Amino acid sequence: MGKRLLVLHGPNLNLLGEREGRQGGRLADLDLALAARAKELGLELKVVQSNHEGVLIDTLHAERSGVDGVVVSPAGLFGSYPLMEALEAVGVPAIEVYVNRLGQRESVVAEACAATIEGQGFDSYLEALERFASGDLAGKASEEEESPAVKPSLSLVRSADASRKTLGRKVEAPAAVSSSPMKTLGRKVKGVEATPAADFLSRALVRQKIAERLAGRMTPSELATWARSKWTEVQTGAPAESGYRDLLEDYLQRLTLSTMAASKLSDTELLDMMTRLEG
């Protein structure tokens, strides 16, 4: 018997194709396609779908000693640190897949995977099987695509020069900060001053990032990812605004955890943080 792979379908993929009413485009059809391709490649599959993060993590733990690789489609859990840490902890090679493109969204789970394949429909999954069968997990990007930039690690214990290969992920230039007013919960937010230096942690920089989040130019997951990255930099000796280092570290930790249900920050709380960060 060839390699044994664990395929994890994330939240809401049980409804794949149902709203569109597509024939041949539903999860059952995908699983049939996976089974057929696995048979051709000499692979054995265990397939699990769940709408619950904990079930996916428990499955990883339970199957870790019996599988040679993981194909994971996080779906809405692309910003899940617990899922990313579970993949790292079990130590089994993994490829992350998405039926559709992520677009502006930033995947945290990708940091624990050898590659990300996105936007190819069912073929995203099928290509992952082919890579495991060939042993070339990273694969090669199309010649027509731009070479993706190496992304900084999101793990607090991972080397700063860690990198991963992706497929088809175009790195967008960060949007300029707009001077137009944004709607808030009845409180006026002062306009952001000149963009602070990106490599220097200051109250102005954190305030700018929160403003971008409130204006909709940054998702909650993107803000949390940025905050974790800056927190890691400061812990390894990066400079911070004199006299405010402890405050800034505290706020970065709060923003890092802000995507988790127990630590989620409301718009009002984010506005309060901006007020406290004013010079």
N, C-alpha and C positions, 0 to 999 in steps of 0.2 A: 504494500500500500504506500502511496506517495505521501506528500505532506498533508497534515491535517490543519485546516484553517478555521478560525472562529470569525463569523460575520455578525457584526452588531449593527442593527438598524435602530436609529434614535427616535425621539418623539415625533409623533404625527405621521411617520412614514407608513403606518398601517392604513392611512387614508390616501396614499399615493395614487394619483390619477382618477380618484373617484369623483371629485368635484367637476373635473373636465369631462368625465364620462368616456375617457379614452379606452378603447378596446386594446388589450395587450400592454397597457401602461400602468397596471396596478402592482401592488407589492407581491401578490401571488404570482404574477407574470414575471416579475424580476427574480423571485426565488427559483422559478422554473428555469429561467435563463442561466442563473448561477449554477444550478445543479447540472444542467446540460454541459456548460463550459467546463465545470470542474471535472466531470467524467472524462471529457476529451483530454484534459490536461493531467489526468491521474491524481487529482486532488480529492481529499475528503473534507466536507464542510459540516460545521455545526452552525445553524443560523438562529439568531435570537433577536426579536424586536420588542422594545419596551418604550413606554412613554415616561418612565421613571429613571432618573439618573442613578439611583441606588441599585436598581436591578441590573443595569449595565455593568456597574462597578462590581457587584457581587458575582456576576457571571464571569468577568475577567479573573477575579480571584479564584473561583471554583475551577476554571478551565486552564489555568496558567501552566500546569505541568503536563497537560495532554495535548497542547496545540503547538504548531511550529510558527504560526503567524496570526495576525489579527487584521481583518478589514473592517474599519469602523466608519460609519456614517453618522456623525454626531447630530446632524440636523440642527435644531435649535440650541443644542448644547455645545456649539462651537466655542463658546466662551467659558466652558466649565474647567476650572482648575482641578476639582476633585477627579474628573475623568482623565485629565492629562496626567495627574500624579499617579493614578491607578495604572495607567499604561506604562509609566516609567517604573513603577514599583514591581510589576510582574516581569518586566524585562523581556517581553516577547516582541519580536519585530512587528511593526504595525504600519499600515498604509491608510491614510484618511481619504475618504471619498465623499463627493457631493453630486447629486443628480444635476443640480443647477449651479450656476456660478455664485461665489460668495460676494462679489462686488466689493463694496467699501468695507464690509465686515472683516474683522481680524480674528483668525482662529487661534485660540489658545491651545487646543488639543493638538494642533499641528506640531507643536514643539516636542511632542513625544513620539512623532511618527517619522518614518524614513522619507515619506513623500506625501504630497496632497494631489489628488486628481479630481478636477471639478468641471462642471458644465458640460459633460458629455452624456447626460442621461444614464441609461443602464450601462453604457459602455464604460463609465467611470469605474463601476464595480468590476466589469469583465476585464478591463486592463489591469486592475489590481491583482486579479487571479493570475493573469499571464505573467506579471512581474514576479510573483511568488514562485510560479512554476519554473521560470527561467533563472531565478536567483538574483536578478537585477532589480532590486527594490526601488532604487532611486530613479532609474530610467533616464530618458533624455527628453528635453523640451523640443518642441517643433522648431525648425530653423526659422520659421516666420515669426516666432514669438521673441519678445525681448528677454534677455537674461534677467531673472528675478534677483532683486537685491537680497543680500543675506540679512536676515532679521535678527535682532538681538534676542538672546535667550530670555525667557520669562521665569525660569526657575531660579530660586534664590541660591541654589548650590551648583548651578551649571556654569561651565566656563564661559567667559564673555565672548569668546570667538567661536562658539558653537554655531553650526549652520545646518540647513537642510535644503534639499532640492525640491522644487515644486514644479507643477506642470500647468502652464497657462495662467498663472497668477500675475497680472499686470500691476506693478507698483505705481500708485498714483502719487503725484506731487501733492503735498499738503495744501489745502485750500487757504487762501489768504483770509485774514480776519476781516470780516465785514464791519463797516462802521454804522450800518443801518441798525435802528433800534430793534430789540427783540421783545416779544411778549412774555411777561412773567406773571406771577400770581399777585398782582396788585402792588408790586414793589419795583421801583425804578432801579435798574442796574446801570452803574456808570460805564461809559464806553471804555474799552480796553485801550491802553496807551500803546505806544510803539511796541512792536513785538519783541519780547525779551530774548536774550541770547538762549538758544536751544540747549546749550551745554552747561548753563548755569542755573542752579535751582534757586529760585527767588519767589517771594510772595506774588510778584507780578506775573510770573510764568504760570504758577498754579492757578491764579485768578483767571488768567486768559484761557486755560484749558477748561475750567469749569464753565466759563462764559460760552465757549464753543459747544460744550455739551448741552447747555440750556437753550442755545440757539438752534440746536438740531444739526450742527455741523460735525458733531462727534457722537457716536453711540455710547451708551453706558459701558459696553464691553471695551470699546476703544479707550475710553477714559481710564478704566481699571487697568488695562494693559500698560498704558503710558505711565500711570502712577507706580505700578510695580517695577517697571524698568528704571524709573528715576530713583525709587527707593533703593534698588540694588546698587545703582551707581554711587549714591551717597554713602552706602555702607562700605563700599570699596575705596572711599577716599575722594570722591568727586566734591567740588566746592559747593557751598550753600551760602545763602545770604547771612551775613554776620548778625548774630543776636537772635536769629529766628530758626536756627537749625532744628531744635526740638519740636517746635510748632509745625514746621514743614514736614518733618518725618512723621509726626502724628497724623497730619492731614493726608499724606500719601498712603499711609496704612489704611485709613478709613476709606479712601477712594478705591484702593486695591480690592477691598472686600465689599464694595458697594453693589456688586452684581449678585451677591448672595442674599437670599430671602431674609435671613436674620439680621443682616447689616445693610440692607438697602437704604439709600439716601433719597429722600424726597426732594422735589425742586425747592421747597422752602428751606430745607436743611442745606442744600447747596448754595442758596442765596445767602444764608447766614454765614457759611464758610467764606464766601466772597467778601462779605462785610468785614469779617474779622481779619481778612488778609489785606485790607486797604491800608495804604501807607499813611 
